[in-house]
Amino acid sequence: MEINALLMDSGDNVVTCISEVAAGQQVVYRSGEKTIALTALEDIPYCHKIALVDIPAGGEVIKYGESLGKTSEVIPAGHWVAHHNLFSVPRDYDSEMIPV
């Protein structure tokens, strides 16, 4: 199986496709020493995200181990994650800083 997606952090619930993936094709990525595949249930454009698990409406999309925002609708595993179903949520970065 040829790798065609990247998992940025072990806690992520999306991967980024590094090639265009048509509905029905396998999305293949590495997680540690494991090679994992899931079926794309819709077309995923180059450099876009696909959900690894069902993400509920209002759920957080996690990439790089960080929240990219929340979903505006349920995103089932295997579906495209992008501007049509993800919105930004303002963050309070001051409260997230670790005191030195």
GROMACS elastic network, one bead per residue, 0.5 to 0.9 nm:
[ bonds ]
;  ai    aj funct       b0    kb
    1    26     6  0.88808   500
    1    28     6  0.70222   500
    1    35     6  0.84406   500
    1    37     6  0.85680   500
    2    27     6  0.89598   500
    2    28     6  0.66870   500
    2    29     6  0.84451   500
    3     6     6  0.79339   500
    3    18     6  0.85310   500
    3    27     6  0.76079   500
    3    29     6  0.53260   500
    3    30     6  0.74844   500
    3    35     6  0.82652   500
    4    16     6  0.85037   500
    4    17     6  0.57833   500
    4    18     6  0.52973   500
    4    19     6  0.59386   500
    4    20     6  0.85401   500
    4    21     6  0.83259   500
    4    26     6  0.86528   500
    4    27     6  0.61334   500
    4    28     6  0.54915   500
    4    29     6  0.64654   500
    5    15     6  0.60591   500
    5    16     6  0.52153   500
    5    18     6  0.51793   500
    5    19     6  0.74787   500
    5    27     6  0.63555   500
    5    28     6  0.58638   500
    5    29     6  0.50641   500
    5    30     6  0.81571   500
    5    47     6  0.86206   500
    5    49     6  0.87593   500
    6    15     6  0.54049   500
    6    16     6  0.52168   500
    6    17     6  0.64743   500
    6    18     6  0.71272   500
    6    28     6  0.83352   500
    6    29     6  0.56505   500
    6    30     6  0.70621   500
    6    31     6  0.88639   500
    7    10     6  0.71405   500
    7    12     6  0.70868   500
    7    13     6  0.88206   500
    7    14     6  0.72635   500
    7    16     6  0.67935   500
    7    29     6  0.65552   500
    7    30     6  0.67239   500
    7    31     6  0.67395   500
    7    63     6  0.80717   500
    7    64     6  0.81901   500
    8    11     6  0.86231   500
    8    12     6  0.70382   500
    8    14     6  0.88155   500
    8    15     6  0.72070   500
    8    16     6  0.82722   500
    8    63     6  0.64984   500
    8    64     6  0.50601   500
    8    65     6  0.75514   500
    9    12     6  0.54521   500
    9    31     6  0.84711   500
    9    62     6  0.88740   500
    9    63     6  0.68281   500
    9    64     6  0.50863   500
    9    65     6  0.53727   500
    9    66     6  0.89307   500
   10    13     6  0.85963   500
   10    31     6  0.67562   500
   10    32     6  0.79709   500
   10    64     6  0.84846   500
   10    65     6  0.73731   500
   11    62     6  0.73097   500
   11    63     6  0.78632   500
   11    64     6  0.80016   500
   11    65     6  0.55507   500
   11    66     6  0.86746   500
   12    15     6  0.73812   500
   12    52     6  0.84212   500
   12    61     6  0.77835   500
   12    64     6  0.65692   500
   12    65     6  0.55880   500
   12    66     6  0.78768   500
   13    50     6  0.85999   500
   13    51     6  0.61140   500
   13    52     6  0.53402   500
   13    53     6  0.62530   500
   13    54     6  0.87130   500
   13    55     6  0.80719   500
   13    60     6  0.87813   500
   13    61     6  0.64586   500
   13    62     6  0.54647   500
   13    63     6  0.69000   500
   13    65     6  0.89409   500
   14    49     6  0.59688   500
   14    50     6  0.53943   500
   14    52     6  0.52230   500
   14    53     6  0.77953   500
   14    61     6  0.71186   500
   14    62     6  0.66285   500
   14    63     6  0.63385   500
   14    77     6  0.89232   500
   14    81     6  0.79837   500
   15    27     6  0.89578   500
   15    29     6  0.78097   500
   15    48     6  0.82388   500
   15    49     6  0.54452   500
   15    50     6  0.56844   500
   15    51     6  0.69374   500
   15    52     6  0.70732   500
   15    63     6  0.75226   500
   16    46     6  0.83225   500
   16    47     6  0.57715   500
   16    48     6  0.54046   500
   16    50     6  0.65633   500
   16    63     6  0.89007   500
   17    20     6  0.68654   500
   17    21     6  0.73788   500
   17    27     6  0.74635   500
   17    28     6  0.88034   500
   17    29     6  0.88912   500
   17    44     6  0.73363   500
   17    45     6  0.75008   500
   17    46     6  0.59135   500
   17    47     6  0.51673   500
   17    48     6  0.56811   500
   17    49     6  0.61563   500
   17    50     6  0.73210   500
   18    21     6  0.88020   500
   18    45     6  0.88487   500
   18    46     6  0.57451   500
   18    47     6  0.53090   500
   18    48     6  0.79083   500
   19    44     6  0.85950   500
   19    45     6  0.73350   500
   19    47     6  0.67927   500
   19    48     6  0.89058   500
   20    43     6  0.76924   500
   20    44     6  0.59770   500
   20    47     6  0.77124   500
   20    48     6  0.85461   500
   21    24     6  0.84401   500
   21    25     6  0.63542   500
   21    26     6  0.78108   500
   21    27     6  0.73147   500
   21    40     6  0.72212   500
   21    42     6  0.83896   500
   21    43     6  0.57631   500
   21    44     6  0.50864   500
   21    45     6  0.64843   500
   21    46     6  0.73673   500
   22    25     6  0.56407   500
   22    26     6  0.86375   500
   22    40     6  0.69876   500
   22    41     6  0.82986   500
   22    42     6  0.66062   500
   22    44     6  0.63565   500
   22    45     6  0.83085   500
   23    26     6  0.85521   500
   23    39     6  0.76621   500
   23    40     6  0.50700   500
   23    44     6  0.74517   500
   23    78     6  0.89643   500
   24    39     6  0.58114   500
   24    40     6  0.53855   500
   24    41     6  0.58385   500
   24    42     6  0.72094   500
   24    43     6  0.82698   500
   25    38     6  0.84008   500
   25    39     6  0.56776   500
   25    40     6  0.56928   500
   25    41     6  0.81360   500
   25    43     6  0.88154   500
   26    37     6  0.60176   500
   26    38     6  0.55086   500
   26    40     6  0.60978   500
   27    36     6  0.82027   500
   27    37     6  0.53945   500
   27    38     6  0.53252   500
   27    39     6  0.59728   500
   27    40     6  0.63874   500
   27    50     6  0.86204   500
   27    78     6  0.85568   500
   28    35     6  0.69217   500
   28    36     6  0.56554   500
   28    38     6  0.67276   500
   28    39     6  0.87799   500
   29    34     6  0.84287   500
   29    35     6  0.57757   500
   29    36     6  0.54708   500
   29    37     6  0.64992   500
   29    38     6  0.89592   500
   30    33     6  0.68180   500
   30    34     6  0.56497   500
   30    36     6  0.60526   500
   30    37     6  0.87956   500
   31    34     6  0.52583   500
   31    35     6  0.63822   500
   31    36     6  0.71183   500
   32    35     6  0.81229   500
   38    52     6  0.76842   500
   38    77     6  0.84580   500
   38    78     6  0.67717   500
   39    42     6  0.89590   500
   39    77     6  0.87592   500
   39    78     6  0.59484   500
   40    43     6  0.68852   500
   40    44     6  0.73707   500
   40    50     6  0.76761   500
   40    77     6  0.83195   500
   40    79     6  0.63353   500
   40    80     6  0.82355   500
   41    44     6  0.87945   500
   41    76     6  0.89551   500
   41    77     6  0.81619   500
   41    78     6  0.51087   500
   41    79     6  0.56064   500
   41    80     6  0.82961   500
   42    78     6  0.72986   500
   42    79     6  0.58566   500
   42    80     6  0.67839   500
   43    79     6  0.81045   500
   43    80     6  0.72999   500
   44    47     6  0.84362   500
   44    48     6  0.63991   500
   44    49     6  0.73199   500
   44    50     6  0.70183   500
   44    79     6  0.77467   500
   44    80     6  0.57211   500
   44    81     6  0.86263   500
   45    48     6  0.55304   500
   45    49     6  0.82849   500
   45    80     6  0.83591   500
   46    49     6  0.87549   500
   48    80     6  0.74176   500
   48    81     6  0.72272   500
   48    82     6  0.71154   500
   49    79     6  0.84727   500
   49    80     6  0.59829   500
   49    81     6  0.51964   500
   49    82     6  0.69010   500
   50    77     6  0.74813   500
   50    78     6  0.59013   500
   50    79     6  0.54503   500
   50    81     6  0.54853   500
   50    82     6  0.86835   500
   51    54     6  0.69024   500
   51    55     6  0.73603   500
   51    61     6  0.84785   500
   51    75     6  0.69602   500
   51    76     6  0.67748   500
   51    78     6  0.54149   500
   51    79     6  0.56281   500
   51    80     6  0.65668   500
   51    81     6  0.64096   500
   52    55     6  0.85895   500
   52    76     6  0.82497   500
   52    78     6  0.62632   500
   52    79     6  0.83621   500
   53    75     6  0.83262   500
   53    76     6  0.65476   500
   53    78     6  0.75877   500
   54    74     6  0.72862   500
   54    75     6  0.58016   500
   54    78     6  0.83793   500
   54    79     6  0.89506   500
   55    58     6  0.83018   500
   55    59     6  0.58041   500
   55    60     6  0.74342   500
   55    61     6  0.75734   500
   55    71     6  0.76064   500
   55    73     6  0.85092   500
   55    74     6  0.58192   500
   55    75     6  0.51176   500
   55    76     6  0.61629   500
   55    77     6  0.74097   500
   56    59     6  0.50173   500
   56    60     6  0.82681   500
   56    71     6  0.72348   500
   56    72     6  0.87987   500
   56    73     6  0.68362   500
   56    75     6  0.64432   500
   56    76     6  0.80134   500
   57    60     6  0.87152   500
   57    70     6  0.77804   500
   57    71     6  0.53215   500
   57    72     6  0.55517   500
   57    75     6  0.73489   500
   57    85     6  0.89995   500
   58    69     6  0.89919   500
   58    70     6  0.52889   500
   58    72     6  0.59350   500
   58    73     6  0.68965   500
   58    74     6  0.78958   500
   59    69     6  0.83198   500
   59    70     6  0.52883   500
   59    71     6  0.55114   500
   59    72     6  0.83332   500
   59    73     6  0.86258   500
   59    74     6  0.81587   500
   60    67     6  0.60588   500
   60    68     6  0.72457   500
   60    69     6  0.57320   500
   60    71     6  0.64129   500
   60    86     6  0.88350   500
   61    66     6  0.81637   500
   61    67     6  0.56368   500
   61    68     6  0.55920   500
   61    69     6  0.58178   500
   61    70     6  0.59508   500
   61    71     6  0.70425   500
   61    81     6  0.84577   500
   61    86     6  0.78314   500
   62    65     6  0.57979   500
   62    66     6  0.52538   500
   62    68     6  0.59645   500
   62    69     6  0.78925   500
   63    66     6  0.54679   500
   63    67     6  0.64840   500
   63    68     6  0.66137   500
   64    67     6  0.81938   500
   64    68     6  0.89451   500
   67    70     6  0.78448   500
   67    89     6  0.88713   500
   68    86     6  0.83016   500
   68    87     6  0.81527   500
   68    88     6  0.66728   500
   68    89     6  0.79744   500
   69    86     6  0.63780   500
   69    87     6  0.54550   500
   69    89     6  0.52993   500
   69    90     6  0.84983   500
   70    85     6  0.83751   500
   70    86     6  0.56118   500
   70    87     6  0.55619   500
   70    88     6  0.65695   500
   70    89     6  0.68875   500
   71    74     6  0.69466   500
   71    75     6  0.75152   500
   71    81     6  0.86623   500
   71    85     6  0.54792   500
   71    87     6  0.63019   500
   71    88     6  0.89584   500
   72    75     6  0.87718   500
   72    84     6  0.80650   500
   72    85     6  0.50379   500
   72    86     6  0.57663   500
   72    87     6  0.68633   500
   73    85     6  0.60471   500
   73    86     6  0.81343   500
   74    85     6  0.82368   500
   75    78     6  0.83905   500
   75    79     6  0.63384   500
   75    80     6  0.78098   500
   75    81     6  0.73558   500
   75    85     6  0.76520   500
   76    79     6  0.58282   500
   76    80     6  0.88610   500
   77    80     6  0.87506   500
   80    85     6  0.86462   500
   81    84     6  0.77580   500
   81    85     6  0.64065   500
   81    86     6  0.68103   500
   82    85     6  0.58693   500
   82    86     6  0.57858   500
   82    87     6  0.86795   500
   83    86     6  0.51955   500
   83    87     6  0.67050   500
   84    87     6  0.81829   500
   91    94     6  0.88098   500
   91    95     6  0.89198   500
   91    96     6  0.87100   500
   92    95     6  0.57033   500
   92    96     6  0.67775   500
   93    96     6  0.50039   500
   93    97     6  0.64381   500
   94    97     6  0.54647   500
   94    98     6  0.89132   500
   95    98     6  0.82301   500
   97   100     6  0.89992   500
